[in-house]
Amino acid sequence: MSYEMLPALLALAVATLFTPGPNNAMLAASGANFGFRPTLPHLLGVALGFPLMLLIVGLALGELFRASVFLREGLRWGGAALLVWIAWKVANSGGIGSKSDGARPMTFLQAVGFQWINPKGWSMAVAATSQFIRPEEPMTTATIVAGAFLTLGLLSSATWTYAGLAIARWLTTARRLRVFNIVMALLIVASVVELLRH
């Protein structure tokens, strides 16, 4: 990868990691509902899981998913269904530290696993690998792409979690918290609708 391509890679990473999407909405909701420390495994699972996925897709699976309509569509619709279910869980979650209905933040492994069924994640992975990973140097370019997304992903995940935590200071009533959770759930559903349009 040439140095001239690095600004384009960083711009893509910033644009995709910091904009609203399923991961960011779930991190903000978790930060607001459970606090920063309990959300930390979820945050690290997102920030480390997606670059790991990028590395694997870049080295092995990217061409398979680009070539197989069945795999792409199965992932797209299965991931969309899961995201709608997660949105429903977010909309109906309790307050900070609430144990109602067994509510708790995602674990590290759940967040890592979620990257593999997140349609936005797959769109980003295929786009990034097809644009920036060079067949003549796959390991080097895949590592650079994954490293860029890891560095900016940690910052993005922490930012969205802290945003949820900051918002929690104003979520002092059950009604406000309910409205916030519904808005986050609607944001997840809106991202699903947008992803299914393409």
C-alpha positions as CSV (number, residue, x, y, z in Angstrom):
1,M,0.0,0.0,0.0
2,S,1.4,3.4,-1.0
3,Y,1.6,6.3,1.5
4,E,-0.7,8.2,-0.8
5,M,-3.5,5.7,0.0
6,L,-3.2,6.1,3.8
7,P,-5.2,9.3,4.0
8,A,-8.0,7.6,2.1
9,L,-7.9,4.6,4.4
10,L,-8.0,6.8,7.5
11,A,-10.9,8.9,6.0
12,L,-12.9,5.7,5.4
13,A,-12.2,4.4,8.9
14,V,-13.3,7.7,10.5
15,A,-16.4,7.9,8.3
16,T,-17.5,4.4,9.0
17,L,-16.5,4.0,12.7
18,F,-17.7,7.3,14.1
19,T,-21.1,7.5,12.3
20,P,-24.2,6.0,13.9
21,G,-24.7,2.3,13.3
22,P,-25.6,-0.8,15.3
23,N,-22.3,-1.1,17.2
24,N,-22.3,2.6,18.2
25,A,-26.0,2.7,19.2
26,M,-25.5,-0.4,21.3
27,L,-22.4,1.0,23.0
28,A,-24.2,4.3,23.8
29,A,-27.2,2.5,25.1
30,S,-25.0,0.2,27.2
31,G,-23.0,3.2,28.6
32,A,-26.2,5.0,29.5
33,N,-27.9,1.9,31.1
34,F,-24.9,0.2,32.8
35,G,-22.0,2.6,33.0
36,F,-18.6,2.6,31.5
37,R,-16.8,-0.1,33.5
38,P,-19.5,-2.8,32.9
39,T,-19.6,-1.8,29.2
40,L,-15.8,-2.1,28.8
41,P,-15.8,-5.8,27.7
42,H,-18.5,-4.9,25.0
43,L,-16.4,-1.9,24.0
44,L,-13.2,-3.9,23.6
45,G,-15.1,-6.7,21.8
46,V,-16.2,-4.2,19.2
47,A,-12.9,-2.4,18.9
48,L,-10.8,-5.6,18.6
49,G,-13.4,-7.8,16.9
50,F,-13.9,-5.7,13.8
51,P,-10.2,-5.4,13.0
52,L,-9.8,-9.1,13.5
53,M,-12.7,-9.7,11.1
54,L,-11.1,-7.3,8.6
55,L,-7.8,-9.2,8.8
56,I,-9.5,-12.6,8.2
57,V,-11.7,-11.3,5.5
58,G,-8.8,-9.6,3.8
59,L,-6.7,-12.7,3.9
60,A,-9.2,-15.4,3.3
61,L,-12.9,-14.8,3.0
62,G,-13.4,-11.6,1.1
63,E,-13.4,-13.1,-2.4
64,L,-15.7,-15.9,-1.2
65,F,-18.3,-13.4,0.1
66,R,-18.0,-11.2,-3.0
67,A,-18.5,-14.2,-5.3
68,S,-21.4,-15.9,-3.4
69,V,-24.8,-14.2,-3.6
70,F,-26.3,-16.9,-1.3
71,L,-23.7,-16.2,1.5
72,R,-24.1,-12.4,1.1
73,E,-27.9,-12.4,1.2
74,G,-28.1,-15.0,4.0
75,L,-25.7,-12.9,6.1
76,R,-27.6,-9.7,5.2
77,W,-31.0,-10.9,6.1
78,G,-29.9,-13.0,9.1
79,G,-27.9,-10.1,10.5
80,A,-30.9,-7.7,9.9
81,A,-33.2,-10.0,11.8
82,L,-30.7,-10.2,14.7
83,L,-30.3,-6.4,14.8
84,V,-34.1,-5.9,14.9
85,W,-34.2,-8.3,17.9
86,I,-31.3,-6.4,19.6
87,A,-33.2,-3.1,18.9
88,W,-36.2,-4.6,20.7
89,K,-34.1,-5.6,23.7
90,V,-32.5,-2.1,23.8
91,A,-35.9,-0.5,23.7
92,N,-37.2,-2.6,26.6
93,S,-34.0,-2.5,28.8
94,G,-34.1,-1.1,32.3
95,G,-32.1,1.6,33.9
96,I,-28.4,1.9,35.0
97,G,-27.5,-1.3,36.8
98,S,-30.9,-2.7,36.2
99,K,-31.1,-6.5,36.5
100,S,-34.7,-6.6,35.2
101,D,-35.2,-9.3,32.6
102,G,-31.6,-10.3,33.1
103,A,-30.4,-7.1,31.4
104,R,-26.6,-6.8,31.2
105,P,-24.0,-5.5,28.8
106,M,-22.7,-7.7,26.0
107,T,-19.6,-9.7,26.9
108,F,-16.3,-9.4,25.1
109,L,-16.9,-12.6,23.1
110,Q,-20.5,-11.7,22.3
111,A,-19.3,-8.4,20.9
112,V,-16.5,-10.0,18.9
113,G,-19.0,-12.6,17.5
114,F,-21.6,-9.9,16.7
115,Q,-19.1,-8.4,14.2
116,W,-19.6,-11.5,12.0
117,I,-23.3,-11.0,11.7
118,N,-23.5,-7.3,11.6
119,P,-24.4,-6.3,8.0
120,K,-22.8,-2.9,8.3
121,G,-19.6,-4.6,9.5
122,W,-19.6,-6.9,6.4
123,S,-20.2,-4.0,4.1
124,M,-17.3,-2.1,5.6
125,A,-15.1,-5.2,5.6
126,V,-15.7,-6.0,2.0
127,A,-15.4,-2.3,0.9
128,A,-12.1,-1.8,2.9
129,T,-10.5,-5.0,1.8
130,S,-11.4,-4.6,-1.9
131,Q,-10.0,-1.1,-2.0
132,F,-6.9,-1.3,0.2
133,I,-5.7,-4.9,0.3
134,R,-3.3,-5.7,-2.5
135,P,-3.0,-9.3,-3.8
136,E,0.8,-8.9,-4.2
137,E,1.2,-8.1,-0.5
138,P,-1.9,-9.4,1.3
139,M,-0.5,-9.8,4.8
140,T,1.2,-6.4,4.9
141,T,-1.8,-4.5,3.5
142,A,-4.4,-6.4,5.5
143,T,-2.4,-5.7,8.7
144,I,-2.2,-2.0,7.9
145,V,-6.0,-1.8,7.2
146,A,-6.8,-3.8,10.4
147,G,-4.4,-1.6,12.4
148,A,-6.0,1.6,11.2
149,F,-9.5,0.3,12.1
150,L,-8.2,-1.0,15.5
151,T,-6.7,2.4,16.5
152,L,-9.6,4.5,15.4
153,G,-12.1,1.8,16.6
154,L,-10.9,2.0,20.2
155,L,-11.4,5.8,20.1
156,S,-14.8,5.5,18.4
157,S,-16.1,2.8,20.8
158,A,-14.9,4.8,23.8
159,T,-16.4,8.0,22.5
160,W,-19.8,6.4,21.9
161,T,-19.8,4.7,25.3
162,Y,-18.8,8.0,27.0
163,A,-21.6,9.7,25.1
164,G,-24.1,7.3,26.5
165,L,-22.6,7.8,30.0
166,A,-22.8,11.6,29.6
167,I,-26.4,11.3,28.5
168,A,-27.1,9.1,31.5
169,R,-26.7,12.2,33.8
170,W,-29.9,13.6,32.2
171,L,-31.6,10.2,32.2
172,T,-32.6,10.6,35.9
173,T,-36.2,9.5,35.4
174,A,-37.6,6.2,34.1
175,R,-39.5,8.1,31.4
176,R,-36.4,9.8,30.0
177,L,-34.4,6.6,30.1
178,R,-37.3,4.8,28.2
179,V,-37.3,7.5,25.5
180,F,-33.5,7.3,25.2
181,N,-33.6,3.5,24.8
182,I,-36.4,3.7,22.2
183,V,-34.4,6.4,20.3
184,M,-31.3,4.1,20.3
185,A,-33.4,1.1,19.2
186,L,-34.9,3.2,16.4
187,L,-31.4,4.2,15.3
188,I,-30.5,0.5,15.1
189,V,-33.6,-0.2,13.1
190,A,-32.9,2.7,10.8
191,S,-29.4,1.4,10.1
192,V,-31.0,-2.0,9.2
193,V,-33.4,-0.3,6.8
194,E,-30.6,1.6,5.2
195,L,-28.4,-1.5,4.9
196,L,-31.2,-3.5,3.3
197,R,-31.8,-0.8,0.7
198,H,-28.4,-1.5,-0.9
